[in-house]
Amino acid sequence: MVAVGSSSVLRCSLPEFEFPESFSSSSKIGLVKNAVRFHPRAYLTAPIKASEEPRTSLYVNGESDSVCGGIRLSGFETDSESINNCASSSAGKNIRQMSTIGKSTNIMWHECSVEKLDRQMLLQQKGCVVWITGLSGSGKSTLACALSRGLHSRGKLTYVLDGDNVRHGLNCDLSFKAEDRAENIRRIGEVAKLFADAGIICIASLISPYRKDRDACRSLLPEGDFIEVFMDVPLQVCEARDPKGLYKLARAGKIKGFTGIDDPYEPPLNCEIVLQQKEEVSESPCEMAEKVIFYLEVKGYLQA
């Protein structure tokens, strides 16, 4: 196995042949062609000549070998015109595909023959992101789990990206300062995009208080594939619940920059789903999950 740039290709090595002087040139060619035909993994597009003439090599990325159309012809003769064509083609591809993204330079996007549509056909669903946002204590994580269970019972593949869970690993290096919260959302948005591309219904459950950060995540996905669910629960209801005791700590000044107390929450302006809860009227998590599932069904996400 040898590498060309970022790609690994097979080197086809053939044994040396010694021919009696009585063998004609055409016989020599025929024998080598038969050897190539039965050599494991060997695939060549032109006859190979048994000759002692000097070999001509093409340099690609500092390596000396003949490369054309993704097939390496190591140690075989290639005419000058073919070499020039291959060199121009290879060089042209590298120049066109090289990119600089952020601080990453000289990177190249590698396409795969198995694409999103293939994965969706396999799963019989469409990949998307259900982004649940709201104050702490509004029921985001509870809804996310109920939604995942409801879809699972229908034979649909989901994955929940819970804000606290992600901070146990991927985002454990981030604080709750504004700039770190923005980076927290950006990373989760990128991961959610990968899940959606895999054909999975990704359920992201996190406060995500700033509108611009949520909109940035929306822009990562194709139109319609980002489904924003707003848990519209009044602050007093969330504070009365206080399942983690965080509101109490924030009121006591032991937590700074807590959303809803001394840091703002910017509600969505044009979200796809709004789930309202009041003190007197409160739907069960399963009932709210069914509303989201109904939306996914109507929009065609529960079929390929």
CYANA upper distance limits for C-alpha pairs under 8 A (distance plus 0.5 A):
  1 MET  CA      8 SER  CA      7.22
  1 MET  CA      9 VAL  CA      6.58
  1 MET  CA     10 LEU  CA      5.47
  1 MET  CA     11 ARG  CA      6.60
  2 VAL  CA      8 SER  CA      6.18
  2 VAL  CA      9 VAL  CA      6.17
  2 VAL  CA     10 LEU  CA      6.77
  2 VAL  CA     11 ARG  CA      7.10
  3 ALA  CA      7 SER  CA      6.06
  3 ALA  CA      8 SER  CA      4.73
  3 ALA  CA      9 VAL  CA      6.45
  4 VAL  CA      8 SER  CA      6.66
  4 VAL  CA      9 VAL  CA      7.73
  4 VAL  CA     60 VAL  CA      7.85
  4 VAL  CA     61 ASN  CA      7.44
  4 VAL  CA     63 GLU  CA      8.27
  5 GLY  CA     61 ASN  CA      6.74
  9 VAL  CA     71 ILE  CA      7.98
  9 VAL  CA     72 ARG  CA      7.67
 10 LEU  CA     72 ARG  CA      7.86
 11 ARG  CA     72 ARG  CA      7.13
 11 ARG  CA     73 LEU  CA      8.05
 11 ARG  CA     74 SER  CA      6.96
 12 CYS  CA     41 ARG  CA      8.07
 12 CYS  CA     42 ALA  CA      6.55
 12 CYS  CA     72 ARG  CA      8.47
 12 CYS  CA     73 LEU  CA      7.84
 12 CYS  CA     74 SER  CA      7.39
 13 SER  CA     74 SER  CA      8.16
 14 LEU  CA     35 ALA  CA      8.49
 14 LEU  CA     36 VAL  CA      8.04
 14 LEU  CA     39 HIS  CA      8.32
 19 PHE  CA     23 PHE  CA      6.97
 19 PHE  CA     28 LYS  CA      7.90
 23 PHE  CA     27 SER  CA      6.71
 23 PHE  CA     28 LYS  CA      7.25
 24 SER  CA     28 LYS  CA      6.94
 25 SER  CA     29 ILE  CA      6.88
 25 SER  CA     50 ALA  CA      8.39
 26 SER  CA     30 GLY  CA      6.75
 27 SER  CA     31 LEU  CA      6.79
 28 LYS  CA     32 VAL  CA      6.90
 28 LYS  CA     49 LYS  CA      8.29
 28 LYS  CA     50 ALA  CA      6.65
 29 ILE  CA     33 LYS  CA      6.62
 29 ILE  CA     47 PRO  CA      8.12
 29 ILE  CA     48 ILE  CA      7.20
 29 ILE  CA     49 LYS  CA      5.99
 29 ILE  CA     50 ALA  CA      6.39
 30 GLY  CA     34 ASN  CA      6.79
 31 LEU  CA     35 ALA  CA      6.78
 32 VAL  CA     36 VAL  CA      6.68
 32 VAL  CA     48 ILE  CA      7.36
 32 VAL  CA     49 LYS  CA      8.09
 32 VAL  CA     50 ALA  CA      7.50
 33 LYS  CA     37 ARG  CA      6.62
 33 LYS  CA     47 PRO  CA      6.96
 33 LYS  CA     48 ILE  CA      6.94
 34 ASN  CA     38 PHE  CA      7.03
 35 ALA  CA     39 HIS  CA      6.55
 36 VAL  CA     42 ALA  CA      6.85
 36 VAL  CA     43 TYR  CA      8.27
 37 ARG  CA     42 ALA  CA      7.50
 37 ARG  CA     43 TYR  CA      8.09
 38 PHE  CA     42 ALA  CA      8.17
 44 LEU  CA     73 LEU  CA      8.42
 48 ILE  CA     76 PHE  CA      7.73
 48 ILE  CA     77 GLU  CA      8.21
 49 LYS  CA     77 GLU  CA      8.34
 55 ARG  CA     75 GLY  CA      7.39
 55 ARG  CA     76 PHE  CA      7.40
 55 ARG  CA     77 GLU  CA      6.13
 56 THR  CA     66 SER  CA      8.44
 56 THR  CA     77 GLU  CA      6.64
 56 THR  CA     78 THR  CA      7.14
 56 THR  CA     79 ASP  CA      8.49
 57 SER  CA     64 SER  CA      6.15
 57 SER  CA     65 ASP  CA      5.43
 57 SER  CA     66 SER  CA      5.89
 57 SER  CA     75 GLY  CA      8.32
 57 SER  CA     77 GLU  CA      8.48
 57 SER  CA     78 THR  CA      8.40
 58 LEU  CA     63 GLU  CA      8.39
 58 LEU  CA     64 SER  CA      6.05
 58 LEU  CA     65 ASP  CA      5.60
 58 LEU  CA     66 SER  CA      5.41
 58 LEU  CA     67 VAL  CA      7.53
 58 LEU  CA     83 ILE  CA      7.01
 58 LEU  CA     87 ALA  CA      7.81
 59 TYR  CA     63 GLU  CA      5.72
 59 TYR  CA     64 SER  CA      5.04
 59 TYR  CA     65 ASP  CA      6.68
 59 TYR  CA     66 SER  CA      8.07
 60 VAL  CA     64 SER  CA      7.28
 60 VAL  CA     65 ASP  CA      8.04
 60 VAL  CA     67 VAL  CA      8.37
 60 VAL  CA     87 ALA  CA      8.06
 60 VAL  CA     90 SER  CA      8.40
 65 ASP  CA     72 ARG  CA      7.60
 65 ASP  CA     73 LEU  CA      7.41
 65 ASP  CA     74 SER  CA      5.79
 65 ASP  CA     75 GLY  CA      7.50
 66 SER  CA     72 ARG  CA      6.33
 66 SER  CA     73 LEU  CA      5.62
 66 SER  CA     74 SER  CA      6.31
 66 SER  CA     75 GLY  CA      8.14
 66 SER  CA     76 PHE  CA      8.05
 66 SER  CA     78 THR  CA      7.77
 66 SER  CA     83 ILE  CA      7.71
 67 VAL  CA     71 ILE  CA      6.27
 67 VAL  CA     72 ARG  CA      4.95
 67 VAL  CA     73 LEU  CA      6.48
 67 VAL  CA     74 SER  CA      8.35
 67 VAL  CA     86 CYS  CA      7.22
 68 CYS  CA     72 ARG  CA      7.04
 68 CYS  CA     73 LEU  CA      8.30
 68 CYS  CA     83 ILE  CA      8.43
 68 CYS  CA     86 CYS  CA      5.61
 68 CYS  CA     87 ALA  CA      8.49
 68 CYS  CA     90 SER  CA      8.38
 69 GLY  CA     86 CYS  CA      7.81
 78 THR  CA     82 SER  CA      6.98
 78 THR  CA     83 ILE  CA      7.04
 79 ASP  CA     83 ILE  CA      6.91
 80 SER  CA     84 ASN  CA      6.71
 81 GLU  CA     85 ASN  CA      6.72
 82 SER  CA     86 CYS  CA      6.55
 83 ILE  CA     87 ALA  CA      6.51
 84 ASN  CA     88 SER  CA      6.62
 85 ASN  CA     89 SER  CA      6.63
 86 CYS  CA     90 SER  CA      6.52
 87 ALA  CA     91 ALA  CA      6.46
 88 SER  CA     92 GLY  CA      6.40
 89 SER  CA     93 LYS  CA      6.75
 90 SER  CA     94 ASN  CA      6.90
 91 ALA  CA     95 ILE  CA      6.73
 92 GLY  CA     96 ARG  CA      6.68
 93 LYS  CA     97 GLN  CA      6.65
 94 ASN  CA     98 MET  CA      6.50
 97 GLN  CA    107 ILE  CA      8.50
 97 GLN  CA    108 MET  CA      6.06
 97 GLN  CA    109 TRP  CA      7.55
 98 MET  CA    106 ASN  CA      5.84
 98 MET  CA    107 ILE  CA      5.90
 98 MET  CA    108 MET  CA      5.43
 98 MET  CA    109 TRP  CA      8.44
 99 SER  CA    105 THR  CA      6.83
 99 SER  CA    106 ASN  CA      6.04
 99 SER  CA    107 ILE  CA      5.72
 99 SER  CA    108 MET  CA      6.57
100 THR  CA    104 SER  CA      6.08
100 THR  CA    105 THR  CA      4.85
100 THR  CA    106 ASN  CA      6.55
100 THR  CA    107 ILE  CA      6.98
101 ILE  CA    105 THR  CA      7.06
101 ILE  CA    107 ILE  CA      8.48
114 VAL  CA    118 ASP  CA      6.50
114 VAL  CA    119 ARG  CA      7.83
115 GLU  CA    119 ARG  CA      7.01
116 LYS  CA    120 GLN  CA      6.63
116 LYS  CA    197 ASP  CA      6.10
116 LYS  CA    198 ALA  CA      6.65
116 LYS  CA    199 GLY  CA      6.76
117 LEU  CA    121 MET  CA      6.64
117 LEU  CA    199 GLY  CA      8.34
118 ASP  CA    122 LEU  CA      6.80
119 ARG  CA    123 LEU  CA      6.76
119 ARG  CA    198 ALA  CA      6.83
119 ARG  CA    199 GLY  CA      6.14
120 GLN  CA    124 GLN  CA      6.08
120 GLN  CA    125 GLN  CA      5.90
120 GLN  CA    126 LYS  CA      5.96
120 GLN  CA    127 GLY  CA      7.44
120 GLN  CA    198 ALA  CA      8.16
120 GLN  CA    199 GLY  CA      5.42
120 GLN  CA    304 ALA  CA      6.16
121 MET  CA    125 GLN  CA      7.49
121 MET  CA    304 ALA  CA      5.84
123 LEU  CA    156 LYS  CA      8.05
123 LEU  CA    157 LEU  CA      7.99
123 LEU  CA    199 GLY  CA      7.59
123 LEU  CA    304 ALA  CA      8.02
124 GLN  CA    156 LYS  CA      8.47
124 GLN  CA    302 LEU  CA      7.68
124 GLN  CA    303 GLN  CA      5.62
124 GLN  CA    304 ALA  CA      5.00
125 GLN  CA    156 LYS  CA      7.49
125 GLN  CA    199 GLY  CA      7.38
125 GLN  CA    200 ILE  CA      8.20
125 GLN  CA    301 TYR  CA      6.12
125 GLN  CA    302 LEU  CA      5.18
125 GLN  CA    303 GLN  CA      4.68
125 GLN  CA    304 ALA  CA      4.98
126 LYS  CA    196 ALA  CA      8.42
126 LYS  CA    199 GLY  CA      6.03
126 LYS  CA    200 ILE  CA      7.50
126 LYS  CA    201 ILE  CA      7.72
126 LYS  CA    300 GLY  CA      8.04
126 LYS  CA    301 TYR  CA      5.16
126 LYS  CA    302 LEU  CA      6.88
126 LYS  CA    303 GLN  CA      6.88
126 LYS  CA    304 ALA  CA      6.18
127 GLY  CA    195 PHE  CA      7.79
127 GLY  CA    196 ALA  CA      4.67
127 GLY  CA    197 ASP  CA      6.61
127 GLY  CA    198 ALA  CA      7.20
127 GLY  CA    199 GLY  CA      4.32
127 GLY  CA    200 ILE  CA      5.09
127 GLY  CA    201 ILE  CA      5.55
127 GLY  CA    202 CYS  CA      7.98
127 GLY  CA    225 ASP  CA      7.99
127 GLY  CA    301 TYR  CA      7.61
128 CYS  CA    193 LYS  CA      8.38
128 CYS  CA    195 PHE  CA      8.39
128 CYS  CA    196 ALA  CA      5.18
128 CYS  CA    197 ASP  CA      8.29
128 CYS  CA    199 GLY  CA      7.84
128 CYS  CA    200 ILE  CA      7.23
128 CYS  CA    201 ILE  CA      5.56
128 CYS  CA    202 CYS  CA      6.67
128 CYS  CA    225 ASP  CA      5.22
128 CYS  CA    226 PHE  CA      6.74
128 CYS  CA    227 ILE  CA      8.15
128 CYS  CA    301 TYR  CA      8.09
129 VAL  CA    192 ALA  CA      6.92
129 VAL  CA    193 LYS  CA      7.79
129 VAL  CA    196 ALA  CA      6.75
129 VAL  CA    201 ILE  CA      6.51
129 VAL  CA    202 CYS  CA      5.26
129 VAL  CA    203 ILE  CA      6.38
129 VAL  CA    204 ALA  CA      7.56
129 VAL  CA    225 ASP  CA      6.61
129 VAL  CA    226 PHE  CA      5.49
129 VAL  CA    227 ILE  CA      6.52
130 VAL  CA    201 ILE  CA      7.81
130 VAL  CA    202 CYS  CA      6.60
130 VAL  CA    203 ILE  CA      5.22
130 VAL  CA    204 ALA  CA      6.60
130 VAL  CA    226 PHE  CA      6.73
130 VAL  CA    227 ILE  CA      5.24
130 VAL  CA    228 GLU  CA      6.54
130 VAL  CA    229 VAL  CA      7.46
131 TRP  CA    203 ILE  CA      6.54
131 TRP  CA    204 ALA  CA      5.30
131 TRP  CA    205 SER  CA      6.73
131 TRP  CA    226 PHE  CA      7.55
131 TRP  CA    227 ILE  CA      6.41
131 TRP  CA    228 GLU  CA      5.26
131 TRP  CA    229 VAL  CA      6.35
132 ILE  CA    140 LYS  CA      6.58
132 ILE  CA    144 ALA  CA      8.07
132 ILE  CA    203 ILE  CA      7.86
132 ILE  CA    204 ALA  CA      6.48
132 ILE  CA    205 SER  CA      5.34
132 ILE  CA    206 LEU  CA      7.00
132 ILE  CA    207 ILE  CA      8.37
132 ILE  CA    228 GLU  CA      6.61
132 ILE  CA    229 VAL  CA      5.18
132 ILE  CA    230 PHE  CA      6.53
132 ILE  CA    231 MET  CA      7.60
133 THR  CA    140 LYS  CA      7.26
133 THR  CA    205 SER  CA      6.94
133 THR  CA    206 LEU  CA      6.20
133 THR  CA    207 ILE  CA      5.57
133 THR  CA    208 SER  CA      6.58
133 THR  CA    209 PRO  CA      8.11
133 THR  CA    228 GLU  CA      7.93
133 THR  CA    229 VAL  CA      6.75
133 THR  CA    230 PHE  CA      5.71
133 THR  CA    231 MET  CA      6.64
134 GLY  CA    138 SER  CA      6.60
134 GLY  CA    140 LYS  CA      7.40
134 GLY  CA    206 LEU  CA      7.89
134 GLY  CA    207 ILE  CA      5.62
134 GLY  CA    208 SER  CA      7.92
134 GLY  CA    209 PRO  CA      7.84
134 GLY  CA    230 PHE  CA      6.46
134 GLY  CA    231 MET  CA      5.48
134 GLY  CA    232 ASP  CA      7.20
134 GLY  CA    233 VAL  CA      8.10
134 GLY  CA    267 PRO  CA      8.13
135 LEU  CA    207 ILE  CA      6.22
135 LEU  CA    209 PRO  CA      8.29
135 LEU  CA    231 MET  CA      8.14
135 LEU  CA    233 VAL  CA      8.02
135 LEU  CA    235 LEU  CA      7.89
135 LEU  CA    238 CYS  CA      7.68
135 LEU  CA    259 THR  CA      7.51
135 LEU  CA    260 GLY  CA      7.53
135 LEU  CA    265 TYR  CA      7.83
136 SER  CA    207 ILE  CA      6.99
136 SER  CA    238 CYS  CA      7.20
136 SER  CA    242 ASP  CA      8.40
136 SER  CA    259 THR  CA      8.07
137 GLY  CA    238 CYS  CA      5.23
137 GLY  CA    239 GLU  CA      7.60
137 GLY  CA    241 ARG  CA      6.90
137 GLY  CA    242 ASP  CA      6.39
137 GLY  CA    243 PRO  CA      6.93
138 SER  CA    231 MET  CA      6.67
138 SER  CA    232 ASP  CA      8.07
138 SER  CA    233 VAL  CA      6.24
138 SER  CA    237 VAL  CA      8.46
138 SER  CA    238 CYS  CA      6.04
139 GLY  CA    143 LEU  CA      6.57
139 GLY  CA    231 MET  CA      7.77
140 LYS  CA    144 ALA  CA      6.61
140 LYS  CA    205 SER  CA      6.22
140 LYS  CA    206 LEU  CA      7.48
140 LYS  CA    231 MET  CA      7.40
141 SER  CA    145 CYS  CA      6.77
141 SER  CA    162 ASP  CA      7.21
141 SER  CA    205 SER  CA      6.32
141 SER  CA    206 LEU  CA      8.24
142 THR  CA    146 ALA  CA      6.75
142 THR  CA    285 PRO  CA      7.11
143 LEU  CA    147 LEU  CA      6.41
143 LEU  CA    285 PRO  CA      5.85
143 LEU  CA    286 CYS  CA      8.04
143 LEU  CA    288 MET  CA      7.57
143 LEU  CA    289 ALA  CA      6.73
144 ALA  CA    148 SER  CA      6.60
144 ALA  CA    160 VAL  CA      7.24
144 ALA  CA    203 ILE  CA      6.86
144 ALA  CA    204 ALA  CA      8.11
144 ALA  CA    205 SER  CA      6.91
144 ALA  CA    289 ALA  CA      8.38
145 CYS  CA    149 ARG  CA      6.61
145 CYS  CA    160 VAL  CA      7.91
146 ALA  CA    150 GLY  CA      6.59
146 ALA  CA    285 PRO  CA      6.60
146 ALA  CA    286 CYS  CA      6.25
146 ALA  CA    289 ALA  CA      6.50
147 LEU  CA    151 LEU  CA      6.67
147 LEU  CA    286 CYS  CA      7.84
147 LEU  CA    289 ALA  CA      5.23
147 LEU  CA    290 GLU  CA      7.90
147 LEU  CA    292 VAL  CA      8.02
147 LEU  CA    293 ILE  CA      7.84
148 SER  CA    152 HIS  CA      6.45
148 SER  CA    158 THR  CA      6.54
148 SER  CA    159 TYR  CA      7.73
148 SER  CA    160 VAL  CA      7.79
148 SER  CA    203 ILE  CA      8.17
149 ARG  CA    153 SER  CA      6.67
150 GLY  CA    154 ARG  CA      7.19
150 GLY  CA    286 CYS  CA      8.24
150 GLY  CA    289 ALA  CA      7.62
150 GLY  CA    290 GLU  CA      7.96
150 GLY  CA    293 ILE  CA      8.29
151 LEU  CA    155 GLY  CA      7.03
151 LEU  CA    156 LYS  CA      5.72
151 LEU  CA    157 LEU  CA      7.73
151 LEU  CA    158 THR  CA      7.80
151 LEU  CA    293 ILE  CA      7.77
152 HIS  CA    156 LYS  CA      5.53
152 HIS  CA    157 LEU  CA      6.70
152 HIS  CA    158 THR  CA      7.63
156 LYS  CA    201 ILE  CA      8.42
156 LYS  CA    302 LEU  CA      7.73
157 LEU  CA    200 ILE  CA      6.26
157 LEU  CA    201 ILE  CA      6.90
158 THR  CA    200 ILE  CA      6.04
158 THR  CA    201 ILE  CA      5.15
158 THR  CA    202 CYS  CA      6.09
158 THR  CA    203 ILE  CA      7.60
159 TYR  CA    195 PHE  CA      8.40
159 TYR  CA    200 ILE  CA      7.65
159 TYR  CA    201 ILE  CA      7.10
159 TYR  CA    202 CYS  CA      5.51
159 TYR  CA    203 ILE  CA      6.53
160 VAL  CA    202 CYS  CA      6.54
160 VAL  CA    203 ILE  CA      5.16
160 VAL  CA    204 ALA  CA      6.34
160 VAL  CA    205 SER  CA      7.74
161 LEU  CA    165 ASN  CA      7.69
161 LEU  CA    166 VAL  CA      7.17
161 LEU  CA    188 ILE  CA      8.07
161 LEU  CA    192 ALA  CA      8.20
161 LEU  CA    202 CYS  CA      7.79
161 LEU  CA    203 ILE  CA      6.54
161 LEU  CA    204 ALA  CA      5.12
161 LEU  CA    205 SER  CA      6.61
162 ASP  CA    166 VAL  CA      6.64
162 ASP  CA    204 ALA  CA      6.49
162 ASP  CA    205 SER  CA      5.32
162 ASP  CA    206 LEU  CA      6.62
163 GLY  CA    167 ARG  CA      7.01
163 GLY  CA    204 ALA  CA      8.12
163 GLY  CA    205 SER  CA      6.46
163 GLY  CA    206 LEU  CA      5.08
163 GLY  CA    207 ILE  CA      8.00
164 ASP  CA    168 HIS  CA      7.22
164 ASP  CA    206 LEU  CA      8.26
165 ASN  CA    169 GLY  CA      7.98
166 VAL  CA    170 LEU  CA      6.27
166 VAL  CA    171 ASN  CA      6.44
166 VAL  CA    172 CYS  CA      8.11
166 VAL  CA    188 ILE  CA      8.46
167 ARG  CA    171 ASN  CA      4.90
167 ARG  CA    172 CYS  CA      5.07
167 ARG  CA    173 ASP  CA      8.41
167 ARG  CA    174 LEU  CA      8.16
168 HIS  CA    172 CYS  CA      5.89
171 ASN  CA    184 ASN  CA      6.88
171 ASN  CA    187 ARG  CA      8.49
174 LEU  CA    180 ASP  CA      5.93
174 LEU  CA    181 ARG  CA      7.94
174 LEU  CA    183 GLU  CA      8.37
174 LEU  CA    184 ASN  CA      7.45
175 SER  CA    180 ASP  CA      6.13
175 SER  CA    181 ARG  CA      7.59
176 PHE  CA    180 ASP  CA      6.48
176 PHE  CA    181 ARG  CA      6.05
176 PHE  CA    257 GLY  CA      7.84
177 LYS  CA    181 ARG  CA      6.50
177 LYS  CA    257 GLY  CA      7.68
178 ALA  CA    182 ALA  CA      6.77
179 GLU  CA    183 GLU  CA      6.92
180 ASP  CA    184 ASN  CA      6.50
181 ARG  CA    185 ILE  CA      6.78
181 ARG  CA    208 SER  CA      8.28
182 ALA  CA    186 ARG  CA      6.68
182 ALA  CA    213 ASP  CA      6.74
183 GLU  CA    187 ARG  CA      6.62
184 ASN  CA    188 ILE  CA      6.83
185 ILE  CA    189 GLY  CA      6.45
185 ILE  CA    208 SER  CA      7.14
185 ILE  CA    213 ASP  CA      7.05
185 ILE  CA    214 ARG  CA      7.97
185 ILE  CA    217 CYS  CA      8.22
186 ARG  CA    190 GLU  CA      6.80
186 ARG  CA    213 ASP  CA      7.64
186 ARG  CA    216 ALA  CA      8.19
186 ARG  CA    217 CYS  CA      7.22
187 ARG  CA    191 VAL  CA      6.80
188 ILE  CA    192 ALA  CA      6.47
188 ILE  CA    204 ALA  CA      8.38
189 GLY  CA    193 LYS  CA      6.66
189 GLY  CA    217 CYS  CA      5.55
189 GLY  CA    220 LEU  CA      8.14
190 GLU  CA    194 LEU  CA      7.02
190 GLU  CA    217 CYS  CA      7.96
190 GLU  CA    220 LEU  CA      8.04
191 VAL  CA    195 PHE  CA      6.96
192 ALA  CA    196 ALA  CA      6.75
192 ALA  CA    202 CYS  CA      6.57
192 ALA  CA    203 ILE  CA      8.48
192 ALA  CA    204 ALA  CA      7.76
193 LYS  CA    197 ASP  CA      6.63
193 LYS  CA    220 LEU  CA      7.37
193 LYS  CA    221 LEU  CA      7.02
194 LEU  CA    198 ALA  CA      6.71
195 PHE  CA    199 GLY  CA      7.18
195 PHE  CA    200 ILE  CA      5.96
195 PHE  CA    201 ILE  CA      7.75
195 PHE  CA    202 CYS  CA      6.55
196 ALA  CA    200 ILE  CA      5.60
196 ALA  CA    201 ILE  CA      6.63
196 ALA  CA    202 CYS  CA      6.73
208 SER  CA    213 ASP  CA      7.83
208 SER  CA    214 ARG  CA      7.25
209 PRO  CA    259 THR  CA      7.71
209 PRO  CA    264 PRO  CA      7.55
209 PRO  CA    265 TYR  CA      5.10
209 PRO  CA    266 GLU  CA      6.14
209 PRO  CA    267 PRO  CA      8.03
210 TYR  CA    214 ARG  CA      7.19
210 TYR  CA    265 TYR  CA      6.95
210 TYR  CA    266 GLU  CA      5.99
211 ARG  CA    215 ASP  CA      6.65
211 ARG  CA    266 GLU  CA      6.27
211 ARG  CA    267 PRO  CA      7.60
211 ARG  CA    268 PRO  CA      7.04
212 LYS  CA    216 ALA  CA      6.59
213 ASP  CA    217 CYS  CA      6.99
214 ARG  CA    218 ARG  CA      6.80
215 ASP  CA    219 SER  CA      6.77
216 ALA  CA    220 LEU  CA      7.33
217 CYS  CA    221 LEU  CA      7.96
218 ARG  CA    226 PHE  CA      6.02
221 LEU  CA    225 ASP  CA      6.53
221 LEU  CA    226 PHE  CA      6.92
222 PRO  CA    226 PHE  CA      8.19
227 ILE  CA    271 CYS  CA      7.85
227 ILE  CA    272 GLU  CA      6.32
227 ILE  CA    273 ILE  CA      8.12
228 GLU  CA    271 CYS  CA      5.60
228 GLU  CA    272 GLU  CA      5.90
228 GLU  CA    273 ILE  CA      6.89
229 VAL  CA    271 CYS  CA      6.93
229 VAL  CA    272 GLU  CA      6.79
229 VAL  CA    273 ILE  CA      5.24
229 VAL  CA    274 VAL  CA      6.31
229 VAL  CA    275 LEU  CA      7.79
230 PHE  CA    267 PRO  CA      8.09
230 PHE  CA    268 PRO  CA      7.46
230 PHE  CA    271 CYS  CA      7.44
230 PHE  CA    273 ILE  CA      6.82
230 PHE  CA    274 VAL  CA      5.36
230 PHE  CA    275 LEU  CA      6.65
231 MET  CA    274 VAL  CA      6.85
231 MET  CA    275 LEU  CA      5.68
231 MET  CA    276 GLN  CA      6.81
231 MET  CA    277 GLN  CA      8.29
232 ASP  CA    274 VAL  CA      7.07
232 ASP  CA    275 LEU  CA      6.29
232 ASP  CA    276 GLN  CA      5.16
232 ASP  CA    277 GLN  CA      6.88
233 VAL  CA    237 VAL  CA      7.18
233 VAL  CA    238 CYS  CA      7.34
233 VAL  CA    276 GLN  CA      6.51
233 VAL  CA    277 GLN  CA      5.68
233 VAL  CA    278 LYS  CA      7.07
234 PRO  CA    238 CYS  CA      7.02
234 PRO  CA    277 GLN  CA      8.18
234 PRO  CA    278 LYS  CA      7.62
235 LEU  CA    239 GLU  CA      6.50
235 LEU  CA    260 GLY  CA      7.44
236 GLN  CA    240 ALA  CA      6.51
237 VAL  CA    241 ARG  CA      6.85
237 VAL  CA    278 LYS  CA      7.86
237 VAL  CA    279 GLU  CA      7.07
238 CYS  CA    242 ASP  CA      6.58
239 GLU  CA    247 TYR  CA      6.48
242 ASP  CA    246 LEU  CA      7.03
242 ASP  CA    247 TYR  CA      6.61
242 ASP  CA    248 LYS  CA      8.17
245 GLY  CA    249 LEU  CA      7.12
246 LEU  CA    250 ALA  CA      6.57
246 LEU  CA    255 ILE  CA      8.24
247 TYR  CA    251 ARG  CA      6.56
247 TYR  CA    258 PHE  CA      8.50
247 TYR  CA    261 ILE  CA      8.35
248 LYS  CA    252 ALA  CA      6.75
249 LEU  CA    253 GLY  CA      6.84
249 LEU  CA    254 LYS  CA      5.67
249 LEU  CA    255 ILE  CA      6.34
250 ALA  CA    254 LYS  CA      6.10
250 ALA  CA    255 ILE  CA      5.12
250 ALA  CA    256 LYS  CA      7.06
250 ALA  CA    258 PHE  CA      6.87
250 ALA  CA    261 ILE  CA      7.49
251 ARG  CA    255 ILE  CA      8.49
251 ARG  CA    261 ILE  CA      7.90
256 LYS  CA    262 ASP  CA      7.60
257 GLY  CA    261 ILE  CA      8.04
257 GLY  CA    262 ASP  CA      5.85
257 GLY  CA    263 ASP  CA      5.51
258 PHE  CA    262 ASP  CA      6.16
258 PHE  CA    263 ASP  CA      5.96
259 THR  CA    263 ASP  CA      5.08
259 THR  CA    264 PRO  CA      6.13
259 THR  CA    265 TYR  CA      6.54
260 GLY  CA    264 PRO  CA      6.10
260 GLY  CA    265 TYR  CA      6.54
273 ILE  CA    292 VAL  CA      8.00
275 LEU  CA    288 MET  CA      7.59
277 GLN  CA    281 VAL  CA      6.77
277 GLN  CA    282 SER  CA      5.69
277 GLN  CA    283 GLU  CA      7.68
278 LYS  CA    282 SER  CA      6.54
283 GLU  CA    287 GLU  CA      6.62
283 GLU  CA    288 MET  CA      7.03
284 SER  CA    288 MET  CA      6.92
285 PRO  CA    289 ALA  CA      6.54
286 CYS  CA    290 GLU  CA      6.67
287 GLU  CA    291 LYS  CA      7.16
288 MET  CA    292 VAL  CA      7.24
289 ALA  CA    293 ILE  CA      6.69
290 GLU  CA    294 PHE  CA      6.50
291 LYS  CA    295 TYR  CA      6.89
292 VAL  CA    296 LEU  CA      6.83
293 ILE  CA    297 GLU  CA      6.60
294 PHE  CA    298 VAL  CA      6.66
295 TYR  CA    299 LYS  CA      6.68
296 LEU  CA    300 GLY  CA      6.72
296 LEU  CA    301 TYR  CA      5.71
296 LEU  CA    302 LEU  CA      6.91
297 GLU  CA    301 TYR  CA      6.38
297 GLU  CA    302 LEU  CA      5.94
297 GLU  CA    303 GLN  CA      8.47
300 GLY  CA    304 ALA  CA      8.32
